[in-house]
Amino acid sequence: MTKNSILKVGIAGYGTVGKRRRQFIDLNPNMDTVAISDISFGQPSTEPDGVKLYPNYQELFNEKLDVIFVSLPNYLAAEATIAGLGRGLHVFCEKPPGRTIQDVQDVITAEKKQPHLKLKYGFNHRYHESVKEAKRVIESGQYGEIINLRGIYGKSSIISFDKGWRSERRYAGGGILLDQGIHILDMIRYFAGEFEEIKSFVSNSYWRHDVEDNAYALMRNREGCVAMLHSTATQWQHKFRLEITLREALLELSGILSGTKSYGDERLKIIPKKDGSSVGSFFEITNSYLDDNSWQCEVNDFVDIVINDKTVLNGNSTEALHVMELVYKIYCADERWQKEFNIQSP
């Protein structure tokens, strides 16, 4: 394709995320939304601007598309991704990539049959300015290697946790860890690589659904770097925080700009180590980020990959598989949780 190519886009799933994706798809001059599906539409129709509306994502394939954005519930994500690839379309799929590791493996099997197509997953947090800057600082080596990481990501419930598919294992596959915590696990992997030794406690003791409302994980990689994570749906005031201890500094990411604006201001603090001090450093560099450009940057990156036939570096299927394996390692490290829900080890 050429840089002047206009990609015909279909959007499967038009809830909060699907609508947000369309906003930034329509801002890209190389994309044109031609069809959308959502169960809420009831029957096929056409918007005043000519965009076709369908109640079932499979009806999108009646249109001449180049790309499909999959913003469907977890139990349909892998199925729709495979269907899109099978019809010769490039696919952008939201996280999580499915309910299970097998879902992702099935997608990869389909992907390998279509090596000319691009598949990208929406691990959106990598495109936030605070995360990009933290990655740059770490890779510069100016403060040495990573010693440990500590993360908290939580909200007061899973969306529609009292009803709907997110609170049922057969549809969702998992709870807060798979729904939201997967983002911070992706960032931990992004910064520090693979973690193999896992200890965990997983619980559904508050909301009492068959998916977790809290997951506590302690992880160590081959280099001895340790990561701690609390993924929670009982954080009454929404919170995002990731601390990365380097040999010569602390990086502190707090807040994350989102559609709800409920996680506070997005900041990255760089706190250099103060040699010889028993009370720690009193000096810090604070970077504040006022605009969330992550969604637009992510869509633009995908367009560039498709039009210029580039390799997917952020959010490819291999990364999606590895982060799903990490989620399931955390589930299975709690023997009680694994036994109660008969979860298969990765």
N, C-alpha and C positions, 0 to 999 in steps of 0.2 A: 504494500500500500504506500501511497505518497502522503506527504504532510498536508496536502490539500484534501485528502480523503475525508468524507463525512461518514461516520460510523452510525448505522441505524441501530437504535437501542431499544430493547424490551426490558421492562422492569417486572420481575416476578415477586409479588408481595408489596403492598402499598400501605403499610403501617407507618409508624413514626420514622423508622430508619429508611424505608423505601422512599418516603416523601422527601426526606433530607437528601438522599442520594440524587433524586431527580433535580433538586435545586442546583446542585453543582454539576450534574451532567449537562443541564441546559445552559450553564455558564461557559461550558467548553465549546469553542467554535468548531471542533472536529467531531461533535456528537449531536445526534438528533433523536430525541425520544419519539418513537412512533407507536408504541403499544405498552399497556400496563395491565397487569392482572392482580386481582384481589378478590377474595371470597365475598367481601362486602358489596361488590358491584352487582351481584344478583344475576344479571343477564348482560350480554354483549351490548355495547353502545359506543358512541363516538363523541368526544369532547368537541367544543366549538373550534379548537385549534387543529382538529383532525386526528388527534391521538386516539387510538382504539383502546377500549376498555373491555376486559374479559374477566369472568369470575374464576377461571381456572388457568393456571400457568401454562398448561399444555396447549391452550388455544393461541398462545403467543407465537407458536411455531407456524401458524397459518400466515404470519407476516414475513416479509423479506427482511431479516435481521442480520446484523454482523456480530452483535454483542448482546448478552443477557446479563443483567444484574439480578442476583438471587438474594432476596431479603425475606425469605420464607421461614416459618418455624423450623426448629432443629430437625424434626422428623421428616421434613421434605427437602432440606438443604442439599444433601448428597444426591438424592434422586433427581432433583431439578438440574443440578450441576452436570451430572452424567448425561441427562437428556439433552442439555444444551451442547455439550461437547459432541454428542452423537449426531447432532444436526449441523455440525460444522461451525459452531459459534464460539467466539471467545467468551470466557465466563469470569465475572467478578462475583464472588460469594462472600457474604458476611460471615463473621465468626458466630458461634463455633462452626467448624466445617461439617458437623453432623452430630449424632448422638453418641457414637461409639468409634473406636479405632477402626473397626471393620468398615464403617461408612467411608472413612478417608482412604483406606486401602482400596476399596471398590472404585472410588473416584480416580485414584492414581492409575489403576488398571485401564480405565477408560481414557485417561489423559495420554497414556503411552501409545494408544492407538491413533492419536491425533497430534503428532509432534509439532505440527505447524500452528496449532492453536495456543493461545495464552490463557492461563488460569491463574487468578490472583485472589487471595483471601483478605478480607477487610480487618487486618490488625491495625486499626486506625491510630492507636496511641504512638506508634513509631513515627508518625508524621507531626506530632506536637512539637513545638519549638523547644520546649524544655527538655524533651527526650532527645531530640536531635543534637542539642548543645551538650548534654551529658555524654552522649555517644562520642562526640568530637573530642571532648576533654579526656575521656578514658583512652581513646585510641591515640591521642597525642603522646601519651606516656609521661607527661610532665609531672604527674603526681604518683607515678608508680602503678603497680598492679592492684587488682581488687582483692581485698581481704574478706569482706563479707557484705551481704545485702539484707535489709529488713524492709518488708513491705506490708502495708495495710490498705485494703481496698474494700469499702463497705457502704451499704445503704440500708434503709430501714425495712426493706423487703425486696423480693424479686418483683419486677413489674407484674401486676396481676397475680401476685403470689397467693391470693385468696381464691382465685378462680382461673380457669383457662389452662392452656397447655403447659405453661412454664412451671406449674406446680405438680405436674404428673410425669413420673419417670418414663413411662412408655412413649410420651411425646417429646419430652425435653432431653432425656438421657441423664441429666444431672441438674443440680441447683445452682447456687450462687457461685461456686467455684468454676463451673463450666460456663455459666452465663456472663459473669463479670471478672472473676478471678483469673480467667484465662488470659486477659489482657496483661495483668501484672506478671504472670508466668512467662508470657511471651517476651516481656521486657527484661526479665531476669535472664532468660536464655540469650536474648539479644546482647546483653552486656557481658555475660559471664559464661556462656556456652552451656553444655549439657550437664545435668545433675543426675547422678545415678543412685546415690544412697539417700533413701527417703524414710523419714519418720513422720507419722501424722495422727491427728485425731479429727474425725469427721462426725458431724452431729446434725440431727434434725429435731432437737429437743424443744425448740421454741415454737416453730410454726407447725410442726407435727405432720408435714407432708412426707412423701416417700423420696424426696430429694433434699440435699443438704442445705441448711441455713447457716452453717459455720464450718469452715475447714481451717485447721491449723497445721502447717507443714514446716518441717526442718529438713533441709536438703544440703548435701555436700557433693562437690564434683571431684574429679580425679586430682586436681591441683590443690585440694584442701580448702577451697573457697566455700563458705557456708552461707546459705540463704534461708531466711525465715519469712513466712507468709501467713497473714491472717486474712482470709476471704470471708466476708460476713454479710448476712442479711438482717443483722440486729444492731446495726450502727445507726442510732437514732438521729444523729446529725451526720450527713453523708461525708465521707472522708476518703482522700487519696493521699498516700505518703509512701515514698520509696527513698530509703537512705542507702547510699553506696559508700562504704568505707574503703578508701584507697590507702596506699602506703604513706602518702604525705598529705592527704586531704580527705574531707568528708563532702560528698555531693548529696544534697537534700532536695528532692523533688517533692513539692507539696501543691495540692490543688490540681485540678485538671479542667480545662475549659470544656464545657459540654453544653448541650442544648438546654438542659434544665438550670444551668448556672448554680447548681447546688453543692459543688465540691470546693468552692472558694476560688480565690485568685490563683492563677498558675504561676509558680515561682521555681527557680532553681537557685539554691544557695551553694556557693563554693566556700568551704571553711578550711583554710590551710592549717596543717598541724603546727602547733607552737612548741618548738623544742624546749625541753627542760621545765615546762610549766606543769604544776600539779593540779591546776584548775582548768586546763584546756584553753583553747584559743578564744580570744575576744574579738577576732577580726573575721569578717565574712564579706563575700561579694554576692550581692543579690541581684538576679536577673528576673524581671517581671514581664509577663507576656499578656497583652491586653486583647489580642485578636486570635480567634481560633481559625487558622488557615489549613488545618489538618485534612478536612474533608475534601477541599478543593485540590490540595497538593496530591492527595491519594488518587483522586480521579484523574488528574492531569498526568500523573506517573503512569497509570494504567493505559491511558490513551497513547502516550509516548511509546510504551512497550509494544502495543499492538501495531501502531502505524509504522514504527521503525524497526520492527522485528527484533526487539531486545529481550534479554533474559529477565525473568521476574526475580528480583533480588530480595525484595521485602514482601513476605506473605505468599511465598510459593507453596506448592503442595507438600514438599518435603518438610518445611517448617511447620505447616499445619499438622502433619502427622506427628512430628516430634513433640509439639506442645500438647497434643491430645494424649500422647503416650505419657507425658509428665502428669497430666490431670489424672489419668487412670492409675499411675504409680502412687499418687497421693491417696486416691480412694482405697487402693489395695493395701497400702501400708498400715491402715487401720483394719486389723483382722476382723474386728466385730462388724464394721461397716461392710467389708467385702463379703462376709458370710451372710449377713442379713439380707443383702440385695443380690447375692450370687453374681458378683462382679468378676469378670474374667481378667486375670493378670495380663499386662502387656507382653 
